[in-house]
Amino acid sequence: MEMVNIKINGMPFSVPNGISILEAARYAGIEIPTLCFLKEINEIGACRICMVEVKGARSLVSACVFPVNEGMEIFTNSKRVRDSRKTTLELILSTHNRKCLSCVRSGNCELQKLCKEYGVEDEGRFDGAKPNYAYDDSMAHMIRDNSKCILCRRCVAACNNQAISVIGANARGFDTCITSPFERNIQEYSCISCGQCIVNCPTGALREKDDTDKVLAAINDPDKYVVVQTAPAVRAAIAEEFGNPIGTNGEGKMVAALRRLGFDKVFDTNFSADLTIMEESNELVERITNGGTLPMITSCSPGWIKYCEFYYPEQLDHLSTCKSPQQMFGATIKTWYADKFGIDPAKIVSVSVMPCTAKKFEVGRDDQSAAGYPDVDISITTRELARMIKGAGINFNMLPDEAFDSPLGEGSGAAVIFGATGGVMEAALRTAVEKITGKTLDNVEFAEVRGMDGVKEATYAVGDLEVKVAVVSGTANAKKIMEQVKNGTSEYQFIEIMACPGGCINGGGQPIVDANVRNFEDFRAKRASVLYNIDKENANRKSHENTAIKRVYEEFFGEPGSHKAHEILHTSYVKRGLYNN
């Protein structure tokens, strides 16, 4: 690697040739502020917050896109630079909705943080006319409030990065706004509800629909029996909301907090992740041995399912018919559990805490009401749960670690890794291999399908069979694989697809990660490590050895793939087409 010698604020540094000034500054321990920049996704130099001085240049330059070269002298904190940044912030704020106290992002807003650092007053010298702002609440999962939009285009880049592209810049000049084509509601287009636009937005212009009032109303209704399930990835991130480092396991304190919020039972989606593996691995074995539609593709990610329904409706037969773990859990609660414990399913309120905004859409899908009532009534995100905990005055960090309730609080190590890309595949292989070979699998770790790469593939010898698999995260990568399936050139038997890059740990409902962390640290790997560590420490690392799962099959479902299991745990899909939402 060719190195060049530069100076930053008078100090000499040797850095790789051609990297941006923004990246070079990190070698000096200097964080240049940005608002629009997302590494490898949105490198457009549009917001002008990252302006710096370069000796010999007549004007300030954008640090995020300007490359370094030999002998360059850079100044990141001169009066000229600070004045420029402050003026830019004042201009942005002049048309911004400044009701910060009631904004969901208050205290975690990149614009608010910069305004405080640069001493920008609430009443600015550029105040005046404001554009006509769009407000779109047409989707089940999200609200777009353009009065808080700063036109950074990070949401547009995130949507494009998912190969969805249903939002963009409309109009020009003062009237420029980020909306869908022809300024129609996003509901009219092929949005998959993944929420990647939300987690990449620097302000409160995009937010999930808040359903916490519905949860609190149910908890406070004496006629309701309110149970909650928490997804694997939630425990890997919720502690961040309370000031803990990325990569902190918050499971025990999360359970304790949920009890103190007043839920009747606190259960674990890991149980139904194991249930999913029982059904999905059985379905895979049947397809392989009986000539079924291959490759079989996982069905755990509702954003991916919606993507397939929109963009590849003719390929829906490749999807596993299994409901997602969220929906399987709700179905089991309102059938087996209700019958077992003598509870009227009409009185059960099934709540899920998910890392995913698409789950809000999923709870309203057709064919998701096994007991005649919705399998899951309310789905909230990790962020919403954190707000509930804070609003109730619960000191998360002071709580003791508590365990989930039985019997639906038991999950295997295989279940918990569902939250990371490759986890569903690895969990399924642990069970399918033993089912096909009839032999105990000593090494349960399938390292080839782990990691944050967007596409991973592996081939495994399973008895007399050679099984080729692929693991995909991010719908742009899904498109590449689905084109192979569509063209008949795919050699895979089993494919895992997650809508969000990195899987559920990076879901649209997870804690917001500041852009400087998102750009330069592998926060997804840190969250994933929580799940792999839990798996490694679990005495049971295989779904089919979960004693609670065995009990439910013995008492209710019979065996994986039974008629009753299909009625309750499996579902169907809809051919949507691009403009049939």
Disulfide bonds with the S-S distance in Angstrom:
none
